[in-house]
Amino acid sequence: MDKKQCRLSLKRPGHHSRKRKFHGNRYSDEVGTSFASTSAEKLKTSRDDSFDVCCDDSVSYCFIQFFLVFSALQNIVKCKQCNSSIKFFKYGQRGLGFKIKIQCLCEDRVIDSCKMIDNAYEINRRFAYVMRLLGVGLRGIQIFCGLMDMGRGLNITAYYQVIQSIQESVNTVYDLVTNKAVQEEKDLNVQAGYPENELSVSGDGSWSMEKHSVRYASYIGDGDTKTFRSLLQAAPYGDDFLVRRKECVLHVKKRFYRRAKEAKKQLMLKKKARKQQEGEDVKTKSKSKSKRKSTESKT
């Protein structure tokens, strides 16, 4: 008796096997998957040429075991010039980047493990940036690299140089985006017939826009009168230019919903109290009728 017959014989009478649901092919699901971030995808589909992002799916990173992979390559490939065997060596590691030395009879060649930005490995900046997005600092990077047997990670000098470089890049992108946003608002004001340099702002704490030569003429509040009151007291543009307040539509909608919900709750409570009162009135009437009947029967 084979294994299939044994399994069939162990089934309970009346038992029906469930059909397996198809959840996709794991070998084809990942084909064509975009590794670009959501922000990069939005900028890529934008009509503005100044924010086009070129995404190359062929450029990506992966983990390999150096000795296992390159020892196998040594037994396969040969040098085209001297037709001798090739040996690979790893040296000069800085963070996660390193150099690969290719040695043969004719000459030694050196290649980098990844792209270089100035004199730094691109993988170190990318790794530190991603770890910061995840809320992991230098100590976490060192622990991760140690547990993964990837070396010591980044030292403190290299780490803060990377952080400074990331900060400068982020500030540059921020300035470009804010300049573009301010210019768009100016153009919309001109089209609508409003003053070009008078914009509206939401109460998020970021009020200064001096380098863009504009003023916030309107404040979009969320019902918090303290913020607007303190803003009037501060008078950021002097006494001659007063900031107007605009009510936030979402906050108005929220207040309408909250008050309608409260009114519905009060109405339901009144209906419940009325039903209880009507029930008590019926009970009292039935008791009075029963008392009358008892007195009449006695008489």
C-alpha positions as CSV (number, residue, x, y, z in Angstrom):
1,M,0.0,0.0,0.0
2,D,1.5,3.4,-1.0
3,K,1.4,6.6,1.0
4,K,-1.5,8.0,-0.9
5,Q,-3.7,5.0,-0.1
6,C,-2.6,5.2,3.6
7,R,-3.8,8.9,3.7
8,L,-7.1,8.1,2.1
9,S,-7.7,5.2,4.5
10,L,-7.2,7.5,7.5
11,K,-9.9,10.0,6.4
12,R,-13.1,10.1,8.4
13,P,-16.3,9.1,6.6
14,G,-18.1,12.1,5.3
15,H,-14.9,14.2,5.3
16,H,-14.4,16.4,2.3
17,S,-11.0,17.9,1.6
18,R,-10.9,21.7,1.2
19,K,-9.7,23.2,-2.0
20,R,-6.6,25.3,-1.6
21,K,-7.0,29.0,-2.5
22,F,-4.6,30.5,-5.0
23,H,-2.6,33.3,-3.5
24,G,-0.4,34.0,-6.5
25,N,2.9,32.6,-7.8
26,R,5.8,33.5,-5.6
27,Y,8.2,33.3,-8.6
28,S,6.2,35.7,-10.8
29,D,4.8,38.1,-8.2
30,E,8.0,40.0,-7.7
31,V,8.5,40.5,-11.5
32,G,8.1,44.1,-12.4
33,T,7.9,45.3,-8.8
34,S,9.0,48.9,-8.5
35,F,11.5,49.6,-5.8
36,A,11.1,53.4,-6.0
37,S,9.6,55.1,-3.0
38,T,6.1,56.6,-3.0
39,S,7.5,60.1,-3.1
40,A,9.7,59.2,-6.0
41,E,6.8,57.7,-7.9
42,K,4.7,60.9,-7.4
43,L,7.6,63.1,-8.6
44,K,8.1,60.8,-11.5
45,T,4.5,61.1,-12.7
46,S,4.5,64.8,-12.1
47,R,4.3,67.2,-15.1
48,D,7.0,69.4,-13.6
49,D,10.3,68.7,-15.3
50,S,12.3,70.1,-12.4
51,F,11.3,67.2,-10.2
52,D,11.8,64.3,-12.6
53,V,13.3,61.3,-10.9
54,C,15.1,58.7,-13.0
55,C,14.6,55.2,-11.5
56,D,16.9,52.3,-12.7
57,D,15.6,48.9,-11.6
58,S,18.9,47.3,-12.5
59,V,20.7,49.2,-9.7
60,S,20.0,47.5,-6.4
61,Y,21.8,45.9,-3.5
62,C,21.9,42.3,-2.2
63,F,23.7,40.2,0.4
64,I,26.4,37.7,-0.7
65,Q,28.9,35.6,1.2
66,F,32.2,36.9,-0.2
67,F,34.3,33.8,0.2
68,L,31.7,31.4,-1.1
69,V,30.8,33.4,-4.2
70,F,34.3,34.5,-5.3
71,S,36.0,31.2,-4.5
72,A,33.5,29.6,-7.0
73,L,34.3,32.4,-9.6
74,Q,38.0,31.7,-9.2
75,N,37.5,28.1,-10.4
76,I,35.4,29.3,-13.4
77,V,36.9,32.5,-14.9
78,K,40.3,33.3,-16.3
79,C,42.2,36.4,-17.4
80,K,41.6,37.3,-21.1
81,Q,45.1,38.7,-21.4
82,C,47.4,36.2,-19.8
83,N,45.0,33.2,-19.8
84,S,45.9,32.5,-16.2
85,S,43.7,31.9,-13.2
86,I,42.3,34.8,-11.2
87,K,42.1,35.4,-7.5
88,F,39.8,37.8,-5.6
89,F,40.8,39.5,-2.4
90,K,38.8,41.8,-0.2
91,Y,40.5,44.7,1.5
92,G,40.2,48.4,2.5
93,Q,36.8,48.0,4.1
94,R,35.2,51.3,5.3
95,G,31.8,50.7,6.8
96,L,29.8,48.5,4.4
97,G,32.0,49.4,1.4
98,F,35.2,47.8,0.4
99,K,37.6,47.2,-2.5
100,I,37.9,44.0,-4.5
101,K,41.4,43.2,-5.7
102,I,41.7,41.0,-8.8
103,Q,45.0,39.3,-9.0
104,C,46.5,37.4,-12.0
105,L,49.9,37.0,-13.7
106,C,49.8,40.1,-15.8
107,E,48.6,42.9,-13.4
108,D,46.5,43.5,-10.4
109,R,43.2,45.4,-10.8
110,V,41.0,47.0,-8.1
111,I,37.3,47.7,-8.3
112,D,35.0,49.3,-5.7
113,S,32.1,47.2,-4.1
114,C,29.7,50.0,-4.9
115,K,29.4,53.5,-6.3
116,M,31.6,56.2,-4.9
117,I,30.3,59.7,-4.0
118,D,33.4,61.9,-3.8
119,N,35.6,59.8,-1.6
120,A,32.9,57.9,0.3
121,Y,31.0,54.7,-0.4
122,E,27.4,55.3,-1.4
123,I,26.2,52.3,0.5
124,N,27.2,53.9,3.8
125,R,25.1,57.0,3.2
126,R,22.2,54.9,2.1
127,F,22.4,52.5,5.0
128,A,22.7,55.4,7.6
129,Y,19.8,57.2,6.0
130,V,17.5,54.2,6.0
131,M,18.4,53.4,9.6
132,R,17.6,57.0,10.6
133,L,14.2,56.6,8.9
134,L,13.6,53.5,11.1
135,G,14.7,55.4,14.2
136,V,18.0,53.6,14.6
137,G,21.2,55.4,15.4
138,L,24.9,54.7,15.5
139,R,24.7,52.1,18.3
140,G,21.9,50.2,16.5
141,I,23.9,50.2,13.3
142,Q,26.9,48.7,15.0
143,I,24.8,46.0,16.7
144,F,23.1,45.2,13.4
145,C,26.4,44.8,11.5
146,G,27.8,42.7,14.3
147,L,24.9,40.3,14.5
148,M,24.9,40.0,10.7
149,D,28.7,39.5,10.6
150,M,29.1,42.5,8.3
151,G,32.0,44.1,10.2
152,R,31.9,46.8,12.8
153,G,29.7,49.1,10.8
154,L,30.4,52.8,10.8
155,N,32.7,54.6,13.2
156,I,31.5,57.8,15.0
157,T,33.4,60.1,12.7
158,A,32.1,58.6,9.4
159,Y,28.6,58.3,10.8
160,Y,28.3,62.0,11.7
161,Q,29.9,63.0,8.4
162,V,27.1,61.0,6.6
163,I,24.4,62.6,8.8
164,Q,25.8,66.0,8.0
165,S,25.8,65.2,4.3
166,I,22.2,64.0,4.5
167,Q,21.1,67.1,6.4
168,E,22.6,69.3,3.7
169,S,20.9,67.4,1.0
170,V,17.5,67.5,2.8
171,N,17.8,71.2,3.3
172,T,18.6,71.7,-0.4
173,V,15.5,69.7,-1.4
174,Y,13.4,71.5,1.1
175,D,14.4,74.9,-0.2
176,L,13.7,73.9,-3.8
177,V,10.2,72.5,-2.8
178,T,9.3,75.6,-0.7
179,N,10.4,78.0,-3.5
180,K,8.4,76.1,-6.0
181,A,5.3,76.1,-3.7
182,V,5.6,79.8,-3.0
183,Q,5.9,80.6,-6.7
184,E,2.8,78.4,-7.5
185,E,0.8,80.3,-4.8
186,K,1.9,83.7,-6.3
187,D,0.8,82.6,-9.7
188,L,-2.6,81.5,-8.4
189,N,-3.0,84.8,-6.6
190,V,-2.3,86.7,-9.8
191,Q,-4.7,84.6,-11.8
192,A,-7.5,85.2,-9.2
193,G,-6.8,88.9,-8.9
194,Y,-5.4,88.9,-5.3
195,P,-2.2,90.5,-4.1
196,E,0.7,88.4,-5.2
197,N,2.7,88.4,-2.0
198,E,-0.2,87.7,0.4
199,L,-0.7,84.0,1.1
200,S,-2.6,81.8,3.5
201,V,-1.1,79.5,6.1
202,S,-2.3,76.8,8.4
203,G,-1.6,76.9,12.1
204,D,1.4,74.5,12.1
205,G,3.9,76.7,13.8
206,S,6.0,77.5,10.7
207,W,5.3,81.2,10.2
208,S,8.5,82.8,9.0
209,M,8.7,83.2,5.2
210,E,11.0,86.2,5.0
211,K,13.4,84.7,2.5
212,H,10.5,84.2,0.0
213,S,9.5,87.9,0.3
214,V,5.8,87.0,1.0
215,R,3.4,87.7,3.9
216,Y,0.7,85.4,5.4
217,A,-2.4,87.5,5.1
218,S,-4.8,84.8,6.2
219,Y,-4.6,82.2,9.0
220,I,-6.5,79.0,8.6
221,G,-7.5,78.0,12.1
222,D,-8.9,74.8,13.6
223,G,-11.0,76.4,16.3
224,D,-8.1,77.1,18.7
225,T,-8.6,80.8,19.5
226,K,-5.4,81.0,21.6
227,T,-3.1,80.6,18.6
228,F,-4.9,83.4,16.7
229,R,-5.0,85.6,19.8
230,S,-1.3,85.2,20.4
231,L,-0.7,85.9,16.7
232,L,-2.5,89.2,16.9
233,Q,-0.6,90.2,20.0
234,A,2.7,89.3,18.3
235,A,1.9,91.4,15.2
236,P,4.6,89.8,13.0
237,Y,4.1,92.4,10.2
238,G,3.5,95.4,12.3
239,D,0.3,97.2,13.3
240,D,-0.5,98.4,9.8
241,F,-0.9,94.8,8.4
242,L,-3.4,92.6,10.4
243,V,-3.7,88.9,9.7
244,R,-7.2,87.7,9.0
245,R,-8.6,84.4,10.2
246,K,-10.3,81.7,8.0
247,E,-12.2,78.8,9.5
248,C,-10.9,75.4,8.5
249,V,-13.6,73.5,6.5
250,L,-12.6,70.2,8.0
251,H,-12.9,71.5,11.5
252,V,-16.3,73.0,10.8
253,K,-17.4,69.6,9.4
254,K,-16.1,67.9,12.5
255,R,-18.0,70.3,14.8
256,F,-21.2,69.7,12.8
257,Y,-20.8,66.0,13.1
258,R,-20.0,66.1,16.8
259,R,-23.0,68.3,17.5
260,A,-25.3,66.3,15.3
261,K,-24.1,63.1,17.1
262,E,-24.7,64.8,20.5
263,A,-28.2,65.9,19.4
264,K,-29.0,62.4,18.2
265,K,-27.9,61.0,21.6
266,Q,-30.0,63.5,23.5
267,L,-33.0,62.7,21.3
268,M,-32.6,59.0,21.9
269,L,-32.4,59.6,25.7
270,K,-35.6,61.7,25.6
271,K,-37.4,59.0,23.6
272,K,-36.3,56.4,26.1
273,A,-37.4,58.5,29.0
274,R,-40.7,59.1,27.4
275,K,-41.3,55.4,26.8
276,Q,-40.4,54.7,30.4
277,Q,-42.8,57.4,31.6
278,E,-45.6,56.0,29.3
279,G,-45.0,52.6,30.8
280,E,-45.2,53.9,34.3
281,D,-48.4,55.7,33.4
282,V,-49.9,52.5,32.1
283,K,-49.0,50.6,35.2
284,T,-50.5,53.3,37.5
285,K,-53.7,53.3,35.4
286,S,-54.0,49.5,35.5
287,K,-53.4,49.5,39.3
288,S,-56.1,52.2,39.8
289,K,-58.6,50.2,37.7
290,S,-57.9,47.0,39.7
291,K,-58.4,49.0,42.9
292,R,-61.8,50.3,41.6
293,K,-62.9,46.9,40.6
294,S,-62.0,45.5,44.0
295,T,-63.9,48.2,45.9
296,E,-67.0,47.8,43.6
297,S,-67.0,44.0,44.2
298,K,-66.9,44.6,48.0
299,T,-69.8,47.0,47.9
